[in-house]
C-alpha cells in the first residue's frame, strides 16, 4: 500500500469500508466521509459490542431488537452449534425435521393458546395455532397477507400512516413511508389503504383511563368508510410503531380495531416482529390491551440471531385459508423452518421464560423512562438549552423540545425544533456523539428525529442510568456539536 494512503485506510475498519465502497451496492451502507460512521462490528457478547479496533460499546439497539436475551446467549449458541453438527439443512416443505414441528407447537402454546387463557370469553373456543415459517420479517407479513386473501377473497388491506412492514413487493404495499415505495410504485398492486395511526402523546399511553381522542375518532371513521366501500380482507397494524418513531397508540385503539374487524368479517393481523418476545414488558405487545388477533407476524428476537420468522394464525383460520398440500406447496421456500433456526428459537424462548425477561423488561423500562426524565429535568434546572415536555405541558421558547415515551425496553426521545418541525440534524448529531462515547443507538421515525432504545432485556438498571446520563450530556451540548449526518437504516 502506498505510504501516502489516508490514515483510515491503514486500519481494518478503513480497509473493510473501502471494500464496501468497491463491491457493495451504494444504497446499502452509509459511509460517512469523515470516517466516524459506521463502526465495524468485530464481536458481540451479552450487552456489549467490540469494533475492529477493540473499542467496547454498550449496545442500546439489541441489533434491531434481535438480541433480546443478550448477544451470543450461551444457551442459544450451544443449541445452534449442536444442531449444525447434527443436521445443518433440511428440505423445507418436503422432508421435515423434528424441530420444525416442536417449534410450531411452542409458538401455538405461547400465542393463541396462552391468549385464550389470559382473556377467556364466554362461547369462544380455546384456540390453537398453526404456523407458516419464513426467513425474514417481511416474508412473515406477506404470508399473513396471502392468508387473508385466501380466507376472505378480498384483496384490500387497511394499514396505517407511519407503518413499516418490510420492503418486499407485497410488504411495500402496506409500508407507508413514500421513501421506500415511490421508486417501485409502477410495479406495485397498491392494495393498501392508509389511515392515521392514533399515537398517544408522552405519558398518555401509560394512563389507561384515556381511551378516546379526536384522532382515534377520525381513524375509526376512515376505517369504517373503507370497510363499507372497498373489498377489505384485513387490517394490518404494529401494536407499537418502532420504525415509525416509537409511536405508542391510544389505549382504545387496538380494541377498536378488534371490534371493527368482528363487525365486518375482516381479519386483524398484528405485526409483532419488533415488539414480540418481551420487548414491551409483555410477551407480546397486544397483551397490554387484551386484544386477540387472527394472525400475528413474528421475527427478530425469535431466534436471537438466526434469520427465521413466522406467520402464526388461529388453526381454524389457517385450515380454512390454505388447502392441504398435494405435494406442491402454494407458499414455501428453500430454507423454510431451517433446523438451526428452529433449535435456536426453542432455546431463545426457553431462556426468555426461565429468566422472566418480559417481566424484567417492564421493570427496567420504567427505570429507563424515569432516568431520562430526571436527567433532562436536571439539565434544564442547570440552564441548558433543551426543554422536556410531558403531555399537556405548556410550550416554552427553547432551542429544542424533547418528548420521552416508551413501553418496556422500547423507548424513544423525540427531538423537535421550537416551531414543531423535526430536529433531524440535532438527532443525528446526538446519535454520532453517543457512538463516540461508546453507546450504540439508532434514529427512528420518518424524519429520523427520535433517538430509540431497544437494548437486550438482560441490561442492568445501572447500565440504563449510565446511558440516560450520556444522552442528557449529549443533548445539553448540541449547540456545540458540528453538523454531521449519519445515514438512516
C-alpha positions as CSV (number, residue, x, y, z in Angstrom):
1,X,0.0,0.0,0.0
2,X,1.2,3.5,-0.8
3,X,2.8,5.3,2.3
4,X,0.7,8.3,1.4
5,X,-2.6,6.3,1.8
6,X,-5.2,8.1,4.0
7,X,-4.8,7.2,7.7
8,X,-8.2,5.5,7.9
9,X,-7.2,3.0,5.2
10,X,-4.5,1.7,7.4
11,X,-7.0,0.3,9.9
12,X,-9.0,-2.8,9.5
13,X,-12.2,-0.8,9.6
14,X,-10.9,1.5,6.8
15,X,-10.0,-1.4,4.6
16,X,-13.4,-3.0,5.0
17,X,-15.1,0.2,4.2
18,X,-13.1,0.5,1.1
19,X,-14.2,-3.0,0.1
20,X,-17.8,-2.0,0.7
21,X,-17.4,1.1,-1.5
22,X,-15.9,-1.0,-4.2
23,X,-18.2,-4.1,-4.1
24,X,-21.5,-3.5,-2.2
25,X,-24.5,-1.7,-3.7
26,X,-24.0,2.0,-2.8
27,X,-27.6,2.2,-1.4
28,X,-26.9,-0.3,1.4
29,X,-24.3,1.0,3.9
30,X,-24.0,4.7,4.7
31,X,-20.3,5.6,4.9
32,X,-19.7,9.0,6.3
33,X,-16.8,10.8,4.6
34,X,-15.4,11.8,7.9
35,X,-14.8,8.1,8.8
36,X,-16.8,8.2,12.1
37,X,-19.8,6.2,10.8
38,X,-20.3,3.3,10.8
39,X,-18.1,1.3,13.2
40,X,-17.1,-2.2,12.1
41,X,-18.5,-4.8,14.4
42,X,-15.9,-7.4,15.3
43,X,-17.7,-9.4,18.0
44,X,-20.6,-9.1,20.5
45,X,-21.3,-10.7,23.8
46,X,-24.1,-10.0,26.3
47,X,-24.7,-6.2,26.3
48,X,-21.5,-5.2,24.5
49,X,-20.1,-4.9,21.0
50,X,-16.4,-4.5,20.2
51,X,-15.3,-2.9,17.0
52,X,-12.4,-3.9,14.7
53,X,-10.0,-1.6,16.7
54,X,-11.0,-3.2,20.0
55,X,-13.2,-0.4,21.4
56,X,-16.1,-1.5,23.6
57,X,-19.6,-0.3,23.2
58,X,-22.9,-0.7,25.2
59,X,-25.4,-1.8,22.6
60,X,-28.7,0.0,23.2
61,X,-30.2,-1.3,20.0
62,X,-30.1,-5.1,20.6
63,X,-29.1,-5.3,16.9
64,X,-32.5,-4.1,15.8
65,X,-34.1,-5.8,18.9
66,X,-32.8,-9.3,17.9
67,X,-30.6,-9.9,20.9
68,X,-33.4,-9.9,23.4
69,X,-31.6,-12.5,25.6
70,X,-28.2,-10.9,25.0
71,X,-25.7,-11.1,22.2
72,X,-24.4,-14.7,21.7
73,X,-26.5,-16.0,24.6
74,X,-24.7,-19.2,25.6
75,X,-27.8,-21.5,25.6
76,X,-28.9,-20.2,22.2
77,X,-25.4,-20.5,20.7
78,X,-24.9,-24.1,22.0
79,X,-28.3,-25.1,20.6
80,X,-27.3,-23.7,17.2
81,X,-23.9,-25.4,17.3
82,X,-25.3,-28.8,18.3
83,X,-27.9,-28.6,15.5
84,X,-25.3,-27.5,12.9
85,X,-23.3,-30.6,13.8
86,X,-26.3,-32.9,13.6
87,X,-28.4,-31.5,10.7
88,X,-27.4,-28.3,9.0
89,X,-30.2,-28.2,6.4
90,X,-33.4,-30.0,5.7
91,X,-35.9,-29.8,2.8
92,X,-38.3,-27.1,3.7
93,X,-41.8,-28.3,2.7
94,X,-40.8,-31.8,1.6
95,X,-39.0,-33.9,4.2
96,X,-39.5,-32.3,7.6
97,X,-37.4,-32.5,10.7
98,X,-38.5,-32.7,14.3
99,X,-37.6,-29.2,15.5
100,X,-39.9,-27.6,13.0
101,X,-42.8,-29.5,14.4
102,X,-41.8,-28.7,18.0
103,X,-41.3,-25.0,17.3
104,X,-44.7,-24.8,15.6
105,X,-46.3,-26.4,18.7
106,X,-44.4,-24.0,21.0
107,X,-45.5,-20.9,19.0
108,X,-49.1,-22.1,19.4
109,X,-48.6,-22.5,23.1
110,X,-47.2,-19.0,23.8
111,X,-49.5,-17.2,21.4
112,X,-53.1,-18.3,20.8
113,X,-53.3,-21.0,23.5
114,X,-51.9,-18.7,26.1
115,X,-54.1,-15.7,25.0
116,X,-57.2,-17.8,25.2
117,X,-56.4,-18.4,28.9
118,X,-55.4,-14.8,29.6
119,X,-58.7,-13.4,28.2
120,X,-61.3,-16.2,28.2
121,X,-64.6,-15.3,26.5
122,X,-68.0,-17.0,27.0
123,X,-68.8,-19.1,24.0
124,X,-65.4,-18.6,22.4
125,X,-63.4,-21.8,21.9
126,X,-59.9,-22.2,23.3
127,X,-57.7,-21.6,20.2
128,X,-54.7,-23.4,19.0
129,X,-52.5,-22.0,16.2
130,X,-50.8,-23.1,13.0
131,X,-47.6,-21.6,11.6
132,X,-46.0,-20.7,8.3
133,X,-42.3,-20.4,8.8
134,X,-40.3,-17.8,6.8
135,X,-36.9,-16.3,6.8
136,X,-37.3,-12.6,7.3
137,X,-39.9,-10.3,8.9
138,X,-41.3,-9.0,5.6
139,X,-41.9,-12.6,4.4
140,X,-44.0,-13.3,7.5
141,X,-46.1,-10.2,6.7
142,X,-46.5,-11.4,3.1
143,X,-47.6,-14.9,4.3
144,X,-50.2,-13.2,6.5
145,X,-51.4,-11.1,3.6
146,X,-51.7,-14.2,1.5
147,X,-53.6,-15.9,4.3
148,X,-56.1,-13.1,4.5
149,X,-56.6,-13.1,0.7
150,X,-57.3,-16.8,0.7
151,X,-59.6,-16.7,3.7
152,X,-61.7,-13.7,2.7
153,X,-61.4,-13.5,-1.0
154,X,-60.8,-9.7,-0.6
155,X,-57.5,-8.1,-1.6
156,X,-57.7,-4.8,0.2
157,X,-55.8,-4.2,3.4
158,X,-56.1,-1.3,5.8
159,X,-52.7,-0.1,7.1
160,X,-51.5,2.9,8.9
161,X,-49.6,6.1,8.4
162,X,-46.1,5.6,9.7
163,X,-46.3,1.8,9.2
164,X,-43.2,-0.2,8.4
165,X,-43.8,-3.8,7.4
166,X,-40.8,-4.5,5.3
167,X,-39.6,-3.9,1.8
168,X,-40.6,-6.9,-0.3
169,X,-43.0,-6.1,-3.1
170,X,-46.0,-7.5,-1.1
171,X,-45.0,-5.7,2.1
172,X,-44.3,-2.5,0.3
173,X,-48.0,-2.1,-0.4
174,X,-48.6,-1.7,3.3
175,X,-45.4,0.1,4.3
176,X,-46.4,3.8,4.5
177,X,-43.2,5.8,4.0
178,X,-43.0,7.1,0.5
179,X,-39.2,7.0,0.5
180,X,-39.4,3.2,0.3
181,X,-42.4,2.8,-2.0
182,X,-42.1,5.6,-4.6
183,X,-39.2,4.2,-6.7
184,X,-41.2,1.0,-7.3
185,X,-44.8,2.3,-7.5
186,X,-45.2,1.4,-11.1
187,X,-44.7,-2.3,-10.2
188,X,-46.9,-2.4,-7.1
189,X,-50.5,-3.5,-6.9
190,X,-51.1,-0.9,-4.2
191,X,-53.8,-2.8,-2.4
192,X,-53.1,-0.9,0.9
193,X,-55.3,1.9,2.2
194,X,-53.6,4.1,4.8
195,X,-55.3,5.8,7.7
196,X,-54.0,7.8,10.6
197,X,-52.2,5.9,13.5
198,X,-53.7,7.4,16.7
199,X,-50.4,7.8,18.7
200,X,-50.6,8.9,22.3
201,X,-48.6,11.8,23.4
202,X,-45.9,11.3,26.0
203,X,-47.5,9.8,29.1
204,X,-50.9,9.1,27.6
205,X,-50.1,5.5,26.8
206,X,-49.5,5.0,30.5
207,X,-52.9,6.4,31.5
208,X,-55.4,3.7,30.5
209,X,-58.4,5.9,31.5
210,X,-57.8,8.0,28.4
211,X,-59.5,5.9,25.8
212,X,-60.7,8.4,23.2
213,X,-59.3,11.3,21.2
214,X,-60.2,13.2,18.1
215,X,-57.5,11.3,16.3
216,X,-59.0,8.0,17.4
217,X,-62.4,9.1,16.2
218,X,-61.0,10.2,12.9
219,X,-59.2,6.9,12.4
220,X,-62.4,4.9,13.2
221,X,-64.4,7.0,10.8
222,X,-61.9,6.4,7.9
223,X,-61.7,2.7,8.6
224,X,-65.5,2.3,8.7
225,X,-65.7,4.2,5.4
226,X,-63.1,1.8,3.8
227,X,-64.8,-1.3,5.1
228,X,-68.1,-0.1,3.6
229,X,-66.7,0.9,0.2
230,X,-63.7,-1.3,-0.5
231,X,-63.1,-5.1,-0.6
232,X,-61.1,-5.1,2.7
233,X,-59.9,-8.5,3.8
234,X,-57.6,-7.5,6.6
235,X,-56.4,-4.7,8.9
236,X,-52.7,-4.8,9.5
237,X,-51.1,-2.9,12.3
238,X,-48.0,-2.8,14.5
239,X,-49.2,-2.5,18.2
240,X,-46.3,0.0,18.6
241,X,-44.7,1.6,15.6
242,X,-41.0,1.2,16.0
243,X,-39.5,2.4,12.7
244,X,-42.3,5.0,12.7
245,X,-40.8,6.7,15.7
246,X,-41.7,4.6,18.8
247,X,-45.4,5.6,18.4
248,X,-47.5,4.1,21.2
249,X,-51.2,4.1,20.3
250,X,-54.1,5.5,22.3
251,X,-55.3,2.8,24.8
252,X,-58.6,2.3,22.9
253,X,-57.0,1.8,19.5
254,X,-56.4,-2.0,19.3
255,X,-59.7,-2.9,21.0
256,X,-61.4,-0.6,18.4
257,X,-59.7,-2.5,15.5
258,X,-60.8,-5.8,17.0
259,X,-64.4,-4.6,17.2
260,X,-64.4,-3.3,13.6
261,X,-62.9,-6.5,12.3
262,X,-65.5,-8.5,14.1
263,X,-68.3,-6.4,12.8
264,X,-67.2,-6.7,9.2
265,X,-65.8,-10.2,9.0
266,X,-62.3,-8.7,8.5
267,X,-59.1,-10.3,9.7
268,X,-56.9,-8.5,12.3
269,X,-53.2,-9.0,11.6
270,X,-50.7,-7.8,14.2
271,X,-47.1,-7.2,13.1
272,X,-45.2,-8.1,16.3
273,X,-41.9,-8.6,14.5
274,X,-40.2,-5.9,16.6
275,X,-42.5,-5.8,19.7
276,X,-42.7,-9.6,20.3
277,X,-40.9,-11.7,22.9
278,X,-40.9,-9.3,25.8
279,X,-39.7,-6.1,24.2
280,X,-42.6,-4.0,25.6
281,X,-42.8,-5.7,29.0
282,X,-45.3,-8.3,27.9
283,X,-44.6,-11.4,25.9
284,X,-46.4,-9.7,23.1
285,X,-47.5,-6.0,22.9
286,X,-51.1,-6.9,22.1
287,X,-51.4,-8.2,25.7
288,X,-51.2,-4.6,27.0
289,X,-54.7,-4.0,25.6
290,X,-56.1,-7.6,25.9
291,X,-56.6,-7.9,22.1
292,X,-56.6,-11.3,20.4
293,X,-55.5,-11.1,16.7
294,X,-56.4,-13.5,13.9
295,X,-52.8,-13.6,12.7
296,X,-49.6,-12.5,14.2
297,X,-46.2,-12.0,12.5
298,X,-43.1,-12.8,14.5
299,X,-39.3,-12.4,13.9
300,X,-36.3,-10.6,15.1
301,X,-36.0,-11.8,18.8
302,X,-37.5,-15.2,17.8
303,X,-34.0,-16.8,17.5
304,X,-31.6,-14.3,19.0
305,X,-29.7,-14.0,15.8
306,X,-30.6,-16.5,13.1
307,X,-32.8,-15.5,10.1
308,X,-36.2,-17.1,11.0
309,X,-39.6,-15.6,11.1
310,X,-43.2,-16.9,11.4
311,X,-46.7,-16.1,10.5
312,X,-48.9,-17.7,13.2
313,X,-52.7,-17.9,12.9
314,X,-55.7,-19.4,14.5
315,X,-55.8,-23.1,13.5
316,X,-59.4,-22.8,12.2
317,X,-58.4,-19.8,10.1
318,X,-55.3,-21.4,8.6
319,X,-57.2,-24.6,7.8
320,X,-59.9,-22.5,6.0
321,X,-57.4,-20.4,4.1
322,X,-54.8,-23.0,3.0
323,X,-55.7,-26.3,1.3
324,X,-53.9,-29.4,2.3
325,X,-50.7,-29.9,0.4
326,X,-50.8,-32.3,-2.5
327,X,-47.0,-32.4,-2.9
328,X,-46.6,-28.8,-4.1
329,X,-47.0,-26.0,-1.5
330,X,-48.5,-22.7,-2.7
331,X,-46.2,-20.8,-0.4
332,X,-42.7,-22.1,0.5
333,X,-39.0,-21.5,0.3
334,X,-35.8,-23.5,0.3
335,X,-34.9,-22.6,3.9
336,X,-38.4,-22.9,5.3
337,X,-38.2,-23.9,9.0
338,X,-34.5,-24.1,9.0
339,X,-33.3,-26.7,11.6
340,X,-30.6,-24.4,13.0
341,X,-33.1,-21.5,13.4
342,X,-35.7,-23.8,15.0
343,X,-33.1,-25.1,17.5
344,X,-32.1,-21.5,18.4
345,X,-35.7,-20.3,18.6
346,X,-36.6,-23.1,21.1
347,X,-33.6,-22.2,23.2
348,X,-34.3,-18.5,23.0
349,X,-37.9,-19.0,24.1
350,X,-36.8,-21.1,27.0
351,X,-34.2,-18.5,28.0
352,X,-36.9,-15.7,28.0
353,X,-39.2,-17.9,30.1
354,X,-36.7,-19.1,32.7
355,X,-35.2,-15.7,33.2
356,X,-38.6,-14.0,33.2
357,X,-37.2,-11.4,30.7
358,X,-40.5,-9.9,29.7
359,X,-41.2,-9.0,33.3
360,X,-37.7,-7.7,33.6
361,X,-38.3,-5.5,30.5
362,X,-41.4,-4.0,32.2
363,X,-39.4,-3.1,35.4
364,X,-36.4,-1.8,33.6
365,X,-38.5,0.2,31.1
366,X,-39.9,2.3,33.9
367,X,-36.3,2.8,35.2
368,X,-35.2,4.0,31.8
369,X,-38.0,6.4,31.4
370,X,-37.5,7.8,34.9
371,X,-33.8,8.2,34.3
372,X,-34.3,10.1,31.1
373,X,-37.0,12.3,32.6
374,X,-34.9,13.0,35.7
375,X,-31.7,13.6,33.7
376,X,-33.4,16.1,31.4
377,X,-35.1,17.9,34.3
378,X,-31.7,18.3,36.0
379,X,-30.2,19.5,32.7
380,X,-32.9,22.2,32.4
381,X,-32.5,23.2,36.0
382,X,-28.9,23.8,35.3
383,X,-29.9,26.2,32.5
384,X,-29.1,24.2,29.4
385,X,-30.9,24.8,26.2
386,X,-33.3,21.9,25.7
387,X,-36.8,21.6,27.1
388,X,-38.5,18.3,28.1
389,X,-42.3,18.3,27.6
390,X,-44.8,15.9,29.1
391,X,-48.3,15.7,27.5
392,X,-50.3,18.7,28.3
393,X,-47.4,20.9,29.5
394,X,-47.1,24.4,28.2
395,X,-44.8,25.1,25.2
396,X,-41.8,27.3,26.1
397,X,-39.4,29.2,24.0
398,X,-36.5,26.8,23.9
399,X,-33.9,25.5,21.5
400,X,-35.3,22.0,21.4
401,X,-38.5,20.3,22.5
402,X,-37.9,16.8,23.9
403,X,-40.6,14.2,24.1
404,X,-39.9,11.0,26.0
405,X,-42.1,7.9,25.6
406,X,-41.8,4.1,25.9
407,X,-43.3,0.8,26.8
408,X,-41.0,-1.7,28.5
409,X,-37.5,-1.7,27.0
410,X,-38.8,0.1,23.8
411,X,-38.3,3.8,24.3
412,X,-37.6,6.9,22.4
413,X,-36.6,10.6,22.8
414,X,-38.1,12.7,20.1
415,X,-36.4,16.0,19.2
416,X,-38.3,18.9,17.7
417,X,-37.4,22.5,16.9
418,X,-39.2,25.4,18.6
419,X,-41.6,25.6,15.6
420,X,-42.5,21.9,16.0
421,X,-40.6,20.7,12.9
422,X,-38.5,17.5,13.3
423,X,-35.0,18.3,14.7
424,X,-33.3,15.8,12.3
425,X,-29.9,17.3,12.3
426,X,-29.7,17.5,16.0
427,X,-30.9,13.9,16.4
428,X,-28.3,12.6,14.0
429,X,-25.5,14.6,15.7
430,X,-26.6,13.1,19.0
431,X,-26.5,9.6,17.6
432,X,-23.0,10.1,16.4
433,X,-21.9,11.8,19.6
434,X,-23.2,8.9,21.7
435,X,-21.4,6.4,19.4
436,X,-18.2,8.3,20.1
437,X,-18.9,7.9,23.8
438,X,-19.4,4.2,23.5
439,X,-23.2,3.9,23.2
440,X,-24.9,2.4,20.1
441,X,-28.3,3.9,19.4
442,X,-30.4,4.4,16.3
443,X,-32.5,7.3,14.9
444,X,-36.1,6.3,14.1
445,X,-39.1,8.0,12.6
446,X,-39.8,9.2,9.1
447,X,-37.6,12.3,9.8
448,X,-35.0,10.4,11.8
449,X,-35.7,12.7,14.8
450,X,-36.3,10.0,17.5
451,X,-33.4,8.5,19.5
452,X,-34.6,4.9,20.1
453,X,-33.7,2.4,22.7
454,X,-34.2,-1.3,22.2
455,X,-31.4,-2.9,24.3
456,X,-31.1,-6.5,25.3
457,X,-33.6,-7.4,28.0
458,X,-30.6,-8.5,30.1
459,X,-29.4,-5.0,30.6
460,X,-28.9,-3.7,34.2
461,X,-30.5,-0.8,35.9
462,X,-27.1,0.8,36.3
463,X,-26.3,0.5,32.6
464,X,-29.6,2.1,31.7
465,X,-28.9,5.0,34.1
466,X,-25.5,5.4,32.6
467,X,-27.0,5.5,29.1
468,X,-29.6,8.1,30.2
469,X,-26.8,10.3,31.7
470,X,-24.9,10.1,28.4
471,X,-27.9,11.0,26.4
472,X,-28.6,14.0,28.6
473,X,-25.0,15.1,28.4
474,X,-25.0,15.0,24.7
475,X,-28.3,16.8,24.4
476,X,-27.0,19.6,26.7
477,X,-24.2,20.3,24.3
478,X,-26.0,20.1,21.0
479,X,-25.2,23.8,20.1
480,X,-21.5,23.0,20.2
481,X,-21.7,19.9,18.0
482,X,-20.5,20.2,14.4
483,X,-23.0,19.3,11.7
484,X,-22.7,15.7,10.5
485,X,-25.3,13.3,9.3
486,X,-25.1,9.6,9.8
487,X,-27.3,7.6,7.5
488,X,-30.6,6.1,8.3
489,X,-31.3,2.4,8.5
